[in-house]
Amino acid sequence: PECREESAERTLRVNLALVRLSEKARALSLNLKAKKSKLHCEKHQEDLKLFCKTDKKLICLICAAGREHKTHSFMPVDEAVEIYKEQVKSSFESLTEKKSRIHQMEQQQKESISGVQEASRNLQSQ
């Protein structure tokens, strides 16, 4: 019950019409979520299936045939993903390595500072 009160009646029946309606609502909700997860062209509401190498952005087939991208070169999104995935991976590895070197230098500087502070304390106590 909607009121959340306990019902004395124990012979409750399943409302099949309501069951079907709720199943349809769930299915529609899932379909909307699936459609929203795909990227669409703002101009044409088409799936973004191509990557414009010139502008470095995703475009739809209609945009590719249009004046703005007429002289540009394209590739399928899947190919572009693989290429850029490799570039990102390479950049990430390089940055991780640089971070490690910086961390080592930071530790060396801290040790050096500690040594200078210790020497300073020793000189002050003499």
C-alpha positions in Angstrom: 0.0 0.0 0.0 1.1 3.5 -0.7 0.2 4.7 2.8 2.7 2.2 4.3 0.1 1.0 6.8 -0.2 -2.7 7.4 -3.2 -4.1 5.7 -5.5 -6.6 7.5 -6.5 -8.2 4.2 -4.2 -11.0 3.3 -5.7 -11.9 0.0 -3.8 -9.4 -2.2 -3.9 -9.9 -5.9 -1.2 -9.0 -8.4 -2.2 -6.2 -10.7 -0.9 -7.5 -14.1 -1.7 -4.3 -15.9 0.5 -2.4 -13.4 3.2 -5.0 -13.7 3.3 -4.6 -17.5 3.2 -0.8 -17.3 6.1 -0.8 -14.9 8.1 -3.2 -17.1 7.6 -0.9 -20.1 8.6 2.1 -18.1 11.8 0.4 -17.0 12.6 -0.6 -20.5 12.0 2.9 -21.8 14.2 4.3 -19.1 17.0 1.9 -20.0 16.7 2.8 -23.7 16.9 6.5 -22.9 20.1 5.9 -20.8 21.6 3.9 -23.6 20.8 6.6 -26.2 22.2 9.4 -24.0 25.5 7.5 -23.5 26.2 7.6 -27.2 27.7 10.8 -28.5 25.5 12.7 -31.0 26.1 15.7 -33.3 24.6 18.8 -31.9 23.6 20.0 -35.3 22.2 16.9 -36.9 21.5 14.6 -33.9 23.5 11.8 -35.7 26.0 9.4 -34.1 29.5 10.8 -34.2 31.2 8.1 -36.3 34.2 10.0 -37.7 37.2 11.8 -36.3 38.3 14.9 -38.2 42.1 14.8 -38.2 42.3 18.5 -39.2 40.1 19.8 -36.4 40.9 17.0 -34.0 37.2 16.4 -33.1 34.4 13.9 -33.6 31.9 14.6 -36.3 28.9 12.9 -37.9 28.7 11.7 -41.5 26.5 14.8 -42.5 29.1 17.2 -41.1 31.9 15.3 -43.0 30.0 16.0 -46.3 29.4 19.6 -45.4 31.3 22.7 -46.4 33.1 23.1 -43.1 35.0 19.8 -43.3 35.0 19.3 -47.1 38.8 19.5 -47.5 39.6 17.8 -44.2 40.8 14.2 -43.7 38.9 11.7 -41.5 39.3 8.4 -39.9 36.8 6.1 -38.1 36.4 6.8 -34.4 37.7 3.4 -33.4 41.0 4.0 -35.2 41.4 7.4 -33.6 40.7 5.9 -30.2 43.5 3.4 -30.7 46.0 6.1 -31.9 45.2 8.5 -29.1 45.1 5.7 -26.5 48.7 4.9 -27.4 49.7 8.6 -27.2 48.0 9.0 -23.8 49.6 5.8 -22.5 53.0 7.1 -23.7 52.5 10.5 -22.1 51.3 8.9 -18.9 54.4 6.7 -18.7 56.6 9.7 -19.4 54.9 11.7 -16.7 55.1 8.9 -14.2 58.8 8.6 -14.8 59.2 12.4 -14.4 57.2 12.3 -11.2 59.4 9.6 -9.8 62.6 11.6 -10.6 61.1 14.7 -9.0 60.1 12.7 -5.9 63.7 11.4 -5.7 65.1 14.9 -6.0 62.7 16.1 -3.4 63.9 13.4 -1.0 67.5 14.4 -1.7 66.7 18.1 -1.0 65.0 17.2 2.3 68.0 15.1 3.3 70.3 18.0 2.4 68.2 20.5 4.3 68.2 18.2 7.3 71.9 17.9 7.1 72.3 21.7 7.0 69.9 22.2 9.9 71.8 19.6 11.9 75.1 21.3 11.1 73.5 24.7 12.1 72.4 23.2 15.5 75.8 21.8 16.1 77.5 25.2 15.4 75.0 27.0 17.7 75.6 24.6 20.6 79.4 25.1 20.4 
